[in-house]
Structure formats: C-alpha cells, structure tokens
Amino acid sequence: MILGTYQLILILMADGLKKRNSIYAMMVLLFITKILGFLKLRIIAQLFGASHELDIFWAAFTIPDALFMIVIAGSLNAAIIPLFSSVFKSEGEKELNKFFLNLMIAISSLVMFIALILFVFAPQISQFLISSDLFQNISNFNNRITPNDMELFVKLTRIMMISPVLLGISTIVTGYLQSRKQFFVTSLAPLIYNIAMVLGPIFFVSILKMDVTGIALSALLGSFLHFTIQIPPLKKYFSEKIKFSILGLVNALKDTQIWRALKLALPKMFSTFGEQVNVIVNTMISFSLKAGALSAYKFALSLYLFPVNIIGSAIAQSILPELSESADDPQEFKKILNKSLQQALFLVLPLVGILLILRLPIVRLVYGVGEFDWTATLLTAWCLVLLSVAIIGQTLSQLLLRAFYALKSTWLPFFALGVGILVNITFAFLLTNFLSHYFDWRPILQQIGSQISSANGNGLLEVLKSFLGDIVKWCTTRGESDMAVGGLSLSLSIAAFVEVVILMTMLNRKIKVFSFRETISPMIVKFINVALMSFGMYLVFRLFDFKLDTTRTVSIIILTIATSFYGVLSYWLGSKVLGIKEIDFYEDKVIYYWKKIFKKF
C-alpha cells in the first residue's frame, strides 16, 4: 500500500508538472498536507502535553499569525492573481515581470516594517497581552500566562515574527507562479512547511533538548522552505535580481498596478479580520458551555475542513487564472465557472455523505485515543453532522469568491461575507441556547411525530402552539444539555448557506452566469444521488454494526471500509443511471492514472 501510494504521488507529480491544469496533483498534495497537519499537532502534544509552556507558545504565536492572516493570507492572492493574469494577457511578459518586481519590493517592505515595529515593541505588547483578562479568555489558555513568563513569551514572539516576512514574500511568488499556471509547486510549498513542522520539533526538542523554542524555530524553518521551494520555477520565468532600497521602493510605489492591487485586497483584508472576529465570538460563547465543548467543536472543524481544503481549495486555485483571462468573455467565463462548480459539488457530496453516516467510527479512528472518551466522541460527531451544510457551502463559496476576484470586484463579496458573519454570530447565540434545552424539546417533537404518524390529531394544535411559544424561551435562556455546542456548528452551516445564496445572486446580477438548466438542475440531480447513496450506506452500516464488535479498532476499520466502499460504488452507479456527466470525466481520469500506475509497476 505504501509503495502504491508513493508511485501514485510520483505519477501525479510528473503529470502535474507537464499539464497546465494539475488539480489532481494539487488534491493529493493538499490531502498529504492535511495529514501532516494532524501529525504535527500530535507530535507537539506528545512532546509537551497540555502544559503551561506550550500555552506560552500558542500565545506568542497569536501576534505573527494575526499579522499574516489579516495582511497577507488570502488578501494578496485575491487581488494579485487576477492582476497578474490581466497584465500578462494585455501587456506581455515584460510588464508582468515589472509589476511582480515592484509588488515584491512594496509588499515586502510593508511587511518588514510592521514586523520590525512589532519586534522592537514585543516586550510592551507582551506585557499588555499577559495582563489582559480579555485576551486570556478568548485565547482559551488552559493555564493563565503570568508575568513570570515574560522573557520566554518575548523570545518566542520575536523568533516567529520573521515567519510573516518570509511567508509574505512567498505568497507573492505563489501568486506569480499560479498566474503562469504553475499550481503544483505552489501546492508543494505548504506541504514542505508541514514537513518542517513535523520533523523540526523532533530534531530541536527530542534531540537537541530545547524547550518550546524548538517549535518556534521549526515554524521559522518551515517558512524559509515554503519560500525556497518556489525559487527554481520562479527563476524559469524571472531572472532579475530583487534589490531592496529606498529608491527602489519609491519607484515601486509609482506603479499604478500596486495601488490597484492594494485597493482590491482591502475588502478581503476586512473580511479576513471579520472571520477572526467570528472565531473569537464562537470561542467566547463556548466558554459559557460545559467543559470540553470547545474541544469537540474544534475537532469537528478539523474534519469538516478536510474536504473543503482538499477539493474547494484545489479547484479554486486552479480556476482563478482561467477566470481572470476570460473576464472579458461572458460565455467562456460562464462555462468555466459552471463546470468548476459542478465538478466541486460532484466530488464533495459523497464525502459529506460518508462523514454523515460514518461520523462516529471516523471520529473514533481519528481522535479516539488516550483521554478522548465516548462523550467527547458523541459531541464531536454531533458537531460534525451539523457542519455538513457548511462543507458544501464553504466549498462553493471558495469558487464563487474567485469569480468576483477575477472580475476585479472585491467589495461585493465583502457584503456577502459580512452578512454571513452577522448571521453566524446571531445564530450561534440563539442555537446554543436552543440546543442546550435538547432534552426539553425533543420529547415534544417525538409526541408531535407520534400524533401525526398515528393519524390522531387530538390536541395537536395545542401542543404545536405551546411548542412554538417555548421556542422563544429556549432560544434566549441557557439549559443544561451538552448538545448546546452543536449550535456553533449549525450557525456556521446556516451562515455558509446564506453566503452562497447572496454570492450567486450578486454574481448573476453582475454577469449572467447561472441558470436553472445549467446550474440548479444538475445540482438537484447530484443531491438526489447522494441522498440515495447515504440511505444505502446507512443500511449497510447498521448491518455491520450488528455483526461486529465495534469496541475493537479492527472492527471499526472494517465497518468504515465496507460502508465507504458501498457508498462509492452506489454513488458511481447512481451517477451513471441519473446521467450525471461529471462521472464520464472522472472515469477517464481514473483510467488514465490507473494505466500510468500499472506501467510503473
């Protein structure tokens, strides 16, 4: 199996380097990157446990991480890839390289300036954060960071402050290479970063016997490798030396494209800041719930992000340059976007079905070790169920956002994201309250269902009236049920659905790209197919669940593999019967890669 996986990776690497569109190579790399991300956390936990020292590291990590997330991540790529593609298409390679050089100088200078200020004033900032009750609460530290930790806190902050500079430069290079259709190496960069974060702590902490400073150095090493891995393909297109000077910065700031990029990035920067507010609010709400609620929510989020990042991110990254190039051709733009939406939905829906039906065995297999008991399993699985709509919504949102960025319209999606944030915050409060009364309203629903199924409507109207009246009370008061944590997941799903509807509506008003025949009808057929798949999987799951001793890990693995195999087979057959055209496309891809693997063996 290991040999086969290795062969597949090599084939996809070679194929990804040859082809302009290497979505599948990217998906494999993103999958491996996510696995390494889980492994990284397990190694750190193994080395330091839930220790006070590790809390100091996570606290120090907050400042450089916030700098990168708000100023760099997403914001720049959302703006620069469409501009890179536009300049390359209209003005040629020479002007593209000039724009890249000026942008590299301007953004790098900005990030280095901010990082230098934070580096110099790290003691003062650290003192404020350490003494702030608000920061201590929203950061979810297990043990309070005290003034005695000041020296280590400042040292870690200063070491990791170099990372945003390296990652900022690397992000610009990523945007440039993606505009040149070099997706494979840009997907390889985060994988290399995570490899450094897996091996670094083992070397620095286990071998050199360092404290948590070893993790900070690993993050610094990973950031450096994230940048250097992209240098060889960069040299293929850009041979000029980048020199940082006052004169070079002045000349760079005269470039009108720089200001266009910053103007386009500003809305995304605000929305990223809003998303961070979302995280903070959800974290603060979780503190009003029972112990372990936030952990269950975070564990479920990690599983929910798996299909979102692997499928949504890969397709979204690959289509942005194509959408940018076809921005002036509505028909081609419509064709690319609809095709990408249908392909993403076709791939993500069966994964959602598998997570829904196999939520308990998957959670047990991924997290069920050590102190992760059955109660934690149930709560995490409960959160995962309620995140299912968010998986679909976030996957589609990534593609819709790229469509706006390709049209150089970044303020319109900011409105949709803003509405989504407000919806999430509002429903997080209401639904955590409502679900905290889970054992109050569930018997009433069972009673209503029983009356309807038995065709005995006596007193049904009174029960419904009382139930509706109690809903207001349940949504505004806190009960005792652990199921309350599901409110955080359900609110995220509702917000994701609202965002997708608003984004599709606004995009269709800007440029007519969606129709019932080409967009909605194929989606409905796919949902019918996955519903049939899920129903069959549930029957298979129950059959194996009765026959196997699911207290044993081997039995859980057999149950998961057998049910998943049936689900994939059912989804494939359903796609053939229902005439879902994406099945032919992916069949060709599977046959193509199978032949490549067979030749290697």
C-alpha positions in Angstrom: 0.0 0.0 0.0 2.8 2.4 0.9 4.6 1.6 -2.4 1.4 2.1 -4.3 0.8 5.5 -2.7 4.4 6.5 -3.3 4.1 5.5 -7.0 0.8 7.5 -7.3 2.4 10.6 -5.8 5.3 10.3 -8.3 2.9 9.9 -11.2 0.8 12.9 -10.1 4.0 14.9 -9.6 5.2 14.2 -13.1 1.8 14.7 -14.6 1.2 17.9 -12.7 4.5 19.4 -14.0 3.6 18.5 -17.6 0.0 19.8 -17.6 -1.3 23.3 -17.3 -4.1 22.3 -15.0 -2.8 20.0 -12.3 -5.9 19.9 -10.0 -5.5 16.2 -9.1 -1.8 16.6 -8.2 -2.8 19.5 -6.0 -5.6 17.5 -4.3 -3.1 14.7 -3.5 -0.6 17.3 -2.1 -3.3 19.1 -0.1 -4.5 15.7 1.3 -1.0 14.8 2.4 -0.5 18.4 3.8 -3.7 18.0 6.0 -2.5 14.6 7.2 0.9 16.1 8.2 -1.0 18.9 9.9 -2.7 16.3 12.2 0.6 14.6 12.7 2.3 17.9 13.6 -0.3 18.6 16.4 0.1 15.0 17.7 3.9 15.3 17.9 3.7 18.7 19.7 1.1 17.3 22.1 3.3 14.2 22.7 6.4 16.4 23.4 4.7 18.9 25.7 1.2 17.7 26.5 -1.3 20.3 27.8 1.4 22.2 29.5 1.9 25.7 30.7 5.0 26.0 28.5 3.0 25.1 25.4 0.3 27.6 26.3 3.1 30.3 26.2 4.0 29.2 22.6 0.4 29.4 21.4 0.0 32.8 23.0 3.2 34.1 21.3 2.1 32.6 18.0 -1.0 34.7 18.1 0.7 38.0 17.0 2.7 36.9 13.9 -0.2 34.6 12.9 -2.7 37.6 13.0 -0.3 39.7 11.0 0.0 37.0 8.3 -3.7 36.2 8.2 -5.0 39.8 8.0 -2.3 41.5 5.9 -1.1 38.6 3.7 -3.2 35.4 3.6 -6.0 35.4 1.1 -6.0 39.2 0.8 -3.0 39.5 -1.6 -3.7 36.4 -3.7 -7.3 37.5 -4.1 -6.0 40.7 -5.7 -2.7 39.9 -7.4 -3.5 36.7 -9.3 -6.3 38.4 -11.4 -4.0 41.5 -11.9 -1.0 39.3 -12.8 -3.2 37.4 -15.4 -4.6 40.7 -16.7 -1.2 42.3 -17.2 0.3 39.2 -18.7 -2.6 38.9 -21.2 -2.8 42.6 -22.2 0.8 43.8 -21.9 3.0 40.8 -22.1 5.7 39.1 -20.0 8.0 42.1 -19.7 5.3 44.2 -18.0 4.2 41.3 -15.9 7.7 40.9 -14.5 8.0 44.6 -13.9 4.7 44.5 -11.9 5.9 41.5 -10.0 9.2 43.2 -9.1 7.5 46.4 -7.9 4.9 44.4 -5.9 7.6 42.3 -4.3 9.5 45.4 -3.2 6.4 47.3 -1.9 4.7 44.4 0.0 7.9 43.0 1.4 8.9 46.5 2.6 5.5 46.9 4.3 5.5 43.6 6.0 9.1 44.0 7.1 8.3 47.4 8.5 5.3 46.1 10.5 7.3 43.1 11.7 10.2 45.4 12.8 7.9 47.6 14.8 6.3 44.5 16.5 9.8 43.0 17.0 11.1 46.2 18.8 8.0 46.7 20.9 7.4 43.0 21.7 8.1 43.5 25.4 5.4 46.2 25.7 2.9 44.3 23.5 3.6 41.1 25.5 3.0 43.0 28.8 -0.3 44.2 27.6 -1.5 40.8 26.4 -0.3 39.0 29.5 -2.1 41.4 31.8 -5.3 41.5 29.7 -8.2 39.4 31.1 -10.0 39.6 27.7 -7.1 38.2 25.8 -6.6 35.4 28.3 -10.3 34.4 28.0 -10.6 34.4 24.2 -7.3 32.7 23.6 -8.5 29.6 25.6 -5.3 29.0 27.5 -5.5 26.1 30.0 -3.3 27.9 32.5 -3.0 31.6 32.8 0.1 33.2 31.3 1.8 35.2 34.1 4.4 38.0 34.2 7.0 35.3 35.1 6.6 34.0 31.5 7.6 37.4 30.0 11.1 36.5 28.8 10.1 33.3 27.1 7.0 35.0 25.6 9.0 37.8 24.1 11.7 35.5 22.7 9.1 33.3 21.0 7.3 36.3 19.6 10.5 37.7 18.1 11.6 34.4 16.6 8.2 33.8 14.9 7.9 37.4 13.8 10.3 36.6 11.0 7.8 34.0 9.6 5.2 36.5 8.3 8.0 38.3 6.3 9.1 35.0 4.6 5.6 33.9 4.1 4.6 37.3 2.7 7.3 37.2 0.1 6.5 33.6 -0.6 2.8 34.4 -1.1 3.6 37.0 -3.8 5.8 34.4 -5.5 2.9 31.9 -5.2 0.5 34.4 -6.9 3.0 35.0 -9.7 3.6 31.3 -10.4 -0.2 30.5 -10.3 -0.8 33.2 -12.9 1.8 31.2 -15.0 -0.3 28.0 -14.4 2.4 26.6 -12.1 0.0 25.1 -9.5 1.9 22.0 -8.5 4.9 23.7 -6.8 2.7 26.3 -5.1 0.8 23.3 -3.5 4.1 21.7 -2.6 5.1 24.8 -0.6 2.7 24.3 2.3 3.4 20.5 2.3 7.1 21.3 2.8 6.2 23.7 5.6 4.3 21.0 7.4 7.1 18.5 6.9 9.4 21.0 8.7 6.8 21.4 11.5 6.7 17.6 11.9 10.5 16.9 11.8 11.6 20.2 13.4 10.3 19.6 16.9 11.7 16.0 16.8 15.2 17.4 16.0 15.1 20.6 18.1 13.2 19.3 21.1 13.9 15.5 21.2 17.5 15.5 20.0 18.8 19.0 21.0 16.7 19.0 24.2 15.3 22.5 23.6 12.1 23.9 25.1 9.2 25.2 23.1 11.7 27.5 21.3 12.3 24.4 19.2 8.7 24.6 17.8 9.2 28.3 17.1 12.5 27.5 15.2 10.6 24.8 13.3 8.0 27.3 12.2 10.8 29.6 11.0 12.4 26.8 9.1 9.1 25.8 7.5 8.5 29.4 6.4 12.0 29.6 4.9 11.5 26.3 3.0 8.0 27.5 1.9 9.7 30.3 0.0 12.9 28.5 -1.2 11.0 25.6 -2.8 9.4 28.1 -5.2 12.7 29.7 -6.3 13.7 27.2 -9.0 10.4 27.6 -11.0 10.5 31.3 -10.4 13.9 31.6 -12.0 12.5 29.9 -15.1 10.3 33.0 -15.7 12.0 35.8 -13.7 15.8 36.2 -13.8 16.2 39.7 -12.4 17.8 40.3 -9.0 15.5 41.9 -6.5 17.2 44.7 -4.6 15.6 46.4 -1.7 16.4 50.2 -1.4 14.7 53.5 -0.7 14.9 54.4 -4.4 13.6 51.0 -5.4 10.6 51.4 -3.0 9.9 54.9 -4.3 9.9 53.6 -7.9 7.7 50.7 -6.9 5.1 52.9 -5.3 4.8 54.9 -8.5 3.4 51.8 -10.3 -0.4 52.3 -10.6 -0.9 48.5 -10.6 0.5 48.4 -7.0 -2.3 50.7 -5.8 -4.9 48.7 -7.8 -3.7 45.5 -6.0 -3.9 47.2 -2.6 -7.4 48.6 -3.4 -8.6 45.1 -4.4 -7.0 43.5 -1.4 -8.6 45.9 1.1 -12.1 44.3 1.2 -10.6 40.8 1.6 -8.5 42.1 4.4 -11.6 43.4 6.2 -13.4 40.1 5.6 -10.4 38.2 7.0 -10.5 40.4 10.1 -14.2 39.7 10.3 -13.6 36.0 10.2 -11.2 36.3 13.0 -13.9 38.1 15.0 -16.2 35.2 14.2 -13.6 32.8 15.7 -13.3 34.9 18.8 -17.1 35.2 19.3 -17.6 31.5 18.9 -14.8 30.8 21.3 -16.2 33.2 23.9 -19.7 31.6 23.5 -18.1 28.2 24.1 -16.8 29.3 27.5 -20.5 29.6 28.6 -20.9 25.9 27.8 -19.7 22.8 29.7 -16.1 21.8 29.8 -14.9 20.1 26.6 -17.4 21.9 24.4 -14.8 24.0 22.5 -12.5 21.0 22.1 -15.4 18.9 20.5 -16.2 21.9 18.2 -12.5 22.3 17.2 -12.1 18.6 16.5 -15.2 18.6 14.3 -13.9 21.7 12.5 -10.7 19.9 11.6 -12.6 17.0 9.9 -15.0 19.4 8.2 -12.1 21.4 6.7 -10.7 18.2 5.2 -12.9 18.1 2.1 -13.2 21.9 1.9 -9.5 22.4 1.7 -8.7 19.5 -0.5 -11.4 19.9 -3.1 -12.5 23.5 -2.8 -9.0 25.0 -2.4 -7.5 22.9 -5.3 -10.2 23.8 -7.8 -10.5 27.4 -6.6 -6.7 28.0 -7.0 -6.6 26.4 -10.4 -9.6 28.3 -12.0 -8.7 31.8 -10.8 -6.2 32.5 -13.6 -8.5 31.0 -16.2 -11.5 33.1 -14.9 -9.3 36.2 -14.9 -8.3 35.6 -18.6 -11.9 35.1 -19.6 -13.3 38.0 -17.6 -14.0 39.9 -20.9 -15.7 36.9 -22.5 -19.0 36.2 -20.6 -19.7 32.9 -22.4 -16.3 31.5 -21.6 -16.4 32.8 -18.1 -19.9 31.2 -17.6 -18.7 27.9 -19.0 -15.6 27.7 -16.8 -17.4 28.7 -13.6 -20.4 26.4 -14.0 -18.1 23.5 -15.0 -16.0 24.0 -11.9 -19.0 24.4 -9.5 -20.4 21.1 -10.8 -17.1 19.3 -10.6 -16.5 20.5 -7.0 -20.0 19.5 -5.9 -19.7 16.1 -7.6 -16.5 15.4 -5.6 -17.5 16.9 -2.2 -21.1 15.5 -1.9 -20.0 11.8 -1.4 -17.5 12.9 1.2 -20.3 14.7 3.0 -22.5 11.5 2.8 -19.6 9.4 4.2 -19.0 11.8 7.1 -22.7 11.9 7.9 -23.2 8.1 8.0 -19.8 7.2 9.4 -19.3 10.1 11.8 -18.9 8.0 14.9 -16.4 5.5 13.6 -14.4 8.2 11.8 -14.2 10.3 14.9 -13.2 7.3 16.9 -10.5 6.3 14.4 -9.1 9.9 14.1 -9.3 11.1 17.7 -10.3 8.1 19.9 -7.1 7.7 21.9 -6.0 8.5 25.4 -8.3 10.9 27.2 -10.7 11.2 24.2 -13.6 9.3 25.7 -17.1 8.3 24.4 -18.7 11.5 25.5 -16.1 13.5 23.5 -16.8 11.2 20.5 -20.5 11.8 20.7 -20.2 15.6 21.0 -17.6 15.8 18.1 -19.8 13.6 15.9 -22.8 15.8 16.8 -20.9 18.9 15.7 -19.8 17.2 12.5 -23.4 16.3 11.5 -24.4 19.9 11.9 -21.4 21.1 9.9 -22.4 19.1 6.8 -24.2 22.0 5.1 -21.1 24.2 5.8 -18.9 21.7 4.0 -20.9 22.2 0.8 -21.3 26.0 1.3 -17.7 26.7 2.0 -16.6 24.6 -1.0 -18.9 26.5 -3.4 -18.0 29.9 -1.7 -14.3 29.5 -2.5 -15.2 29.2 -6.2 -17.7 32.0 -6.2 -15.3 34.3 -4.5 -12.7 33.6 -7.1 -15.2 34.6 -9.8 -15.6 38.0 -8.2 -11.8 38.4 -7.8 -11.4 37.5 -11.5 -13.8 40.3 -12.3 -11.8 42.6 -10.0 -14.9 43.1 -7.9 -13.8 42.5 -4.3 -16.2 44.8 -2.5 -19.4 42.9 -3.5 -18.4 39.6 -1.9 -17.3 41.6 1.2 -21.0 42.4 1.7 -21.9 38.7 1.5 -19.2 37.7 3.9 -20.3 40.5 6.3 -23.9 39.2 6.3 -22.5 35.7 6.8 -20.6 36.9 9.9 -23.6 38.6 11.4 -25.8 35.5 10.7 -23.2 33.2 12.3 -22.9 35.4 15.5 -26.7 35.8 15.8 -27.5 32.1 15.4 -24.5 30.9 17.4 -26.1 32.7 20.4 -29.7 31.6 19.7 -28.9 28.0 18.7 -26.5 27.2 21.5 -29.3 28.3 23.9 -32.0 26.3 22.0 -29.9 23.1 21.8 -29.0 23.4 25.5 -32.7 22.6 26.1 -32.3 19.4 23.9 -33.9 17.1 26.4 -36.8 19.6 27.0 -38.0 19.9 23.4 -37.0 16.5 21.9 -39.8 14.7 23.8 -42.3 17.2 22.5 -41.2 16.6 18.9 -41.5 12.9 19.4 -45.0 13.4 20.7 -45.9 15.5 17.7 -44.4 12.9 15.3 -46.3 10.1 17.1 -49.6 12.0 16.8 -49.1 12.7 13.1 -48.0 9.1 12.3 -50.9 7.6 14.1 -53.3 10.0 12.5 -54.5 11.0 15.9 -54.7 14.8 15.8 -56.3 15.2 19.2 -54.6 18.1 21.0 -52.0 18.5 18.2 -52.8 22.2 17.6 -52.4 23.0 21.3 -49.1 21.1 21.5 -47.8 23.0 18.4 -48.9 26.3 19.8 -47.2 25.7 23.2 -44.1 24.4 21.4 -43.8 27.5 19.2 -44.2 29.7 22.3 -41.5 27.8 24.2 -39.0 28.2 21.3 -38.5 31.8 22.1 -37.8 31.0 25.8 -35.4 28.2 24.8 -33.5 30.5 22.3 -32.9 33.1 25.0 -32.1 31.1 28.1 -29.3 28.6 28.8 -30.1 25.0 29.6 -28.0 22.1 30.9 -27.5 19.8 27.8 -24.1 19.2 26.3 -25.7 19.2 22.9 -25.6 23.0 23.1 -22.2 23.0 21.4 -24.0 21.9 18.2 -25.3 25.5 18.0 -21.8 26.7 17.0 -21.7 24.2 14.1 -25.3 24.7 12.9 -24.9 28.5 12.9 -21.8 28.1 10.7 -23.8 25.9 8.3 -26.6 28.5 8.1 -24.1 31.3 7.5 -22.4 29.3 4.8 -25.7 28.7 3.0 -26.7 32.4 3.3 -23.3 33.4 1.9 -23.6 31.1 -1.2 -27.1 32.3 -2.0 -26.1 36.0 -1.7 -22.9 35.4 -3.7 -24.7 33.6 -6.5 -27.5 36.3 -6.6 -25.0 39.2 -6.8 -22.8 37.5 -9.3 -25.8 36.7 -11.5 -26.8 40.3 -11.4 -23.3 41.4 -12.4 -22.9 38.9 -15.2 -25.5 36.3 -16.2 -23.7 33.0 -15.4 -26.3 30.9 -13.6 -29.5 29.3 -15.0 -31.8 26.6 -13.8 -30.9 24.3 -16.7 -27.1 24.7 -16.5 -26.6 25.3 -12.8 -29.5 24.4 -10.5 -30.9 21.3 -12.2 -27.6 19.4 -12.3 -27.1 20.3 -8.6 -30.5 18.8 -7.7 -29.7 15.6 -9.5 -26.4 15.3 -7.6 -28.2 15.9 -4.3 -30.7 13.1 -5.2 -27.8 10.8 -6.0 -26.0 11.4 -2.7 -29.3 11.0 -0.8 -29.8 7.6 -2.3 -26.2 6.7 -1.6 -26.5 7.8 2.1 -29.7 5.8 2.6 -28.0 2.7 1.3 -24.9 3.3 3.4 -27.0 3.7 6.5 -28.5 0.2 5.9 -25.1 -1.3 5.3 -23.7 0.5 8.4 -26.5 -0.9 10.6 -26.0 -4.4 9.2 -22.2 -4.4 10.0 -22.8 -2.6 13.3 -25.0 -5.5 14.5 -22.5 -8.2 13.3 -19.2 -6.6 14.5 -17.8 -5.8 18.0 -17.3 -2.1 17.4 -15.4 -1.7 20.7 -12.4 -3.0 18.8 -10.4 -0.8 16.4 -10.1 -3.6 13.8 -13.9 -3.9 13.7 -14.3 -0.1 13.3 -11.9 -0.1 10.4 -13.7 -3.0 8.7 -17.0 -1.2 9.2 -15.7 2.0 7.8 -14.1 0.5 4.8 -17.0 -1.8 3.9 -19.6 1.0 4.2 -17.5 3.5 2.4 -16.8 1.1 -0.5 -20.6 0.5 -0.8 -21.1 4.3 -0.8 -18.6 5.0 -3.5 -19.9 2.1 -5.7 -23.5 3.3 -5.1 -22.6 6.9 -6.0 -20.9 5.8 -9.2 -23.8 3.6 -10.3 -26.3 6.3 -9.4 -24.3 8.8 -11.4 -24.4 6.5 -14.5 -28.2 5.9 -14.1 -29.1 9.6 -13.5 -26.8 10.8 -16.3 -24.5 13.0 -14.3 -22.0 14.0 -16.9 -19.1 14.5 -14.5 -18.9 10.7 -14.0 -17.5 10.3 -17.5 -14.9 13.0 -17.0 -13.6 11.4 -13.8 -13.8 7.9 -15.2 -11.4 9.0 -17.9 -9.1 10.4 -15.2 -9.2 7.3 -13.1 -8.4 5.1 -16.2 -5.6 7.4 -17.2 -3.9 7.3 -13.8 -4.6 3.6 -13.4 -2.7 2.9 -16.7 0.2 5.2 -15.5 0.4 3.3 -12.2 0.2 -0.1 -14.0 3.1 0.8 -16.3 5.2 1.9 -13.3 4.6 -1.5 -11.6 
